């Protein structure tokens, strides 16, 4: 009565119109009734809003499901607080159609247990979040049921009960008329009864829920709908097991290895044939696979059928789905304690930052020179044995010249580094793994490297992994250019030494030793050689004339004029068209000339700087190119004994010969031949600069002897250039060396990864190409030797290392997938595509929204086609002896010795609802009502293993 009086006093204070609208206020007599009213008001609001408006008001999407959202409201009853959550599901395009029978892996736990779609969950706001008191849970569930009934809602409601580890729930749902569904779920965490480990026992457990307990299940037929999903997981890589399995092999081979002086058998890694395995062994990014095998809805009638299903092979299942289990380091950036190209490139960048602290590389290892404080700590230098092994690998193993183009990416040449297989690139790669790639270790290795290069020079031994001919590639780094030129100098020096020794051996013993090497070479030019060259010149002349298509009269004249009366033509490459000498009216012959001297990039820059300094380009050109010009003039005189200076200019520099032919009408071809013979000499004169008094070119012409190219001294002095190169290598500034090492190391590392065989994965090809563009833009400062902002450049290089690491992870994953699915490439491609789409936002290349919405479940299961099942089965290899003892096979449905790690079963019993008074309302949305007016009276969801069993039961009754 007290509560009623209090209610009356409240009504008197309120507005009469409000009293009419709230005619049921008399029910708010107790705290429990007010609690029901609050639940009802919240549910009415959610019903009125609908899913779309709830999304706009901030509904939260669940991590475990892509289309499941929830909203929540805090409620209070007396002294306790509760949280009520409404879960609703929206498919793509706003569709509300949900089929829980499809074993949707993204479903909520309660959706799978009870086959519901939208539902309410109410729980106390406590640490455990469950109701431990049975009366309280019943009262709470009754309150929600009354509130839902008042607002005509068909949502099922659940309350968590008991200990949280049991995952126990009770629930209720109003089906619309006289039908009510009740839910109950519980779990056995240990000591599962043997009977419930098998399908027969689980079948009998379900049948016992709707038949008398005294019935013999084996003697009766009960039509039950059955679905089953089995989850298999391959064994993860276990280093201890593999080592133990190999102990026997190691013991057996120990005596043999000792006899032959070899090493014992080493463990085989998954990436032994991958291109990076020469430098490090990568962790397999695939830790295993999860296979989900599904038997679709079928009808069973007795325990014998269940026994047959338990013994059935997984290959008989209707559907297979495979999901890759990735290594944690792929997703977790905190696990960066890895050894790969990216980590070592980062160490090299840090060494570059420290290289500015000294003038020479020796300063980092010299005892006399005090090192900076930051160099005295953590600067590990490997022992001499390791140093000797690295130097041996660089200089003394194999003499075959490698293929520099093989494995090189089409964009690799845009990076100013050394080719992958070259000596300097291999030095850079070795330095990344020498010690911990600190500046002191790099200095020790570089000093030994230069010492070995000098030994090759002094002993005239070929420089390994370097070409001995060809032109200098100016697109490479300067040190590679220097080493290439040094290799050429060593080869020419070796040839000169051999010629010198051959000349000494051919002389008579009574003669004295030759005075110098040049005289020895001269003695080889005997009259027989001159005659041979004359015949060669004549044959070249005839071939050249034939190739130019002259008429027979011109051919006869050229043949006669090839033997001038006042000199011997030597070193001729053939006549130059119809050009003739100005004085003697003989054919002008082009000479064989010496190759221009090879120059590296810094030598070209020195010459350009000298041009700017002198100003007078003509005089400078004559002084600087004197040797080349003198050689060409000497060869021209030998090929054209009666030539004058003007003839040389007409051939060598046509722009300095100004023709003054009369501008007559164009004659016919016949008249052209007559004019070429009658009008002599041709009208023309030297240009102004060539006509000036004291012209340097004319002075060189007057001093030039008549010598063919084969009698001239080479323009490249190998002894002088070789010593200059070695001096450069010995005195190079540390930061200049490290800058070139960083560029070459990035290029060599990327080219190494580019050799990986990852099949037809277009995303990986595009990402590699993007990496090369990124390296080109970032390494541009180093390539131009222009570090205006050192700190900013180092920061950019470290960011490049991070990007490189991401691409390196993707390549190892692509290679691992490709190797495992050689016979099913489609699976490899779709798995990589799924991972790639979820991983790219982590690389900093996606939008902020993509980074925030990335979820682990985006790497979804891939359906396995029937012809791919054999390939997938091979992934689940037979367990080893050390793996098989851990488990006792007790659940059936074995796949290559693997039993399921999880078995999920749905039993259901359906009855006809033909009585019109007992139809469920259509507002139920199909929850519990089947096609043809059938109603699901009983449903049991079973999940677990032999050591863990969870059962969820829903029963529809007519109350």
Secondary structure by P-SEA (a helix, b strand, c coil): caaaaaaaaaaaaccaaaaaaaccccccccaaaaaaaaaaaaaaaaaaacaaaaaaabbbbbcccccccbbbbbbbcccbbbbbbbbbbbccccccccccccccccccccccccccccbbbbbccccccccccaaaaaaaaaaaaaaaaaacccbbbbbbccccccccccccccccccbbbbbbbbbbccccccccccaaaaaaaaaaacccccccccccccbbbbbbbbbbbcccccaaaaaaaaaaaaaaaaaaaaaacccccccccccccccccccccccccccbbbbbbbbcbbbbccaaaaaaaaacccccccbbbbbbbbccccccccccccccaaaaaaaaaaaaaacccccccccccccccccccccccccccccaaaaaaaaaacccccccccccccccccccccccccccccaaaaaaaaaaacccccaaaaaaaaaaaaaaaaaaaaaccccccccccccccccccaaaaaaaaaaaaaaaaaaaaaaaaaaaaaccccccccccaaaaaaaaccaaaaaaaaaaaaaaaaaaaaaacccaaaaaaaaaacccccccccccccccccccccccccbbbbccccccccccaaaaaaaaaaaaaacaaaaaaaaaaaaaaaaaaaaaaaacccccaaaaaaccccccccccccccccccaaaaaaaacccccccccccccccccccaaaaaaaaccccccccccccccaaaaaaaaaaaaacccaaaaaaaaaaaaaaaaaaaaaaccccccaaaaaaaaaaaaaaaaaaccccccccccaaaaaaaaaaaaaaaaaaaaaaaaaaaaaaaccccaaaaaaaaaaaaaaaccccccccaaaaaacccccbbbbbbcccaaaaaaaaaccccaaaaaacccccccccccccccbbbbbbbbbbbcccccccccccccccccccccccccbbbbbbbcccbbbbbbbbbbcc
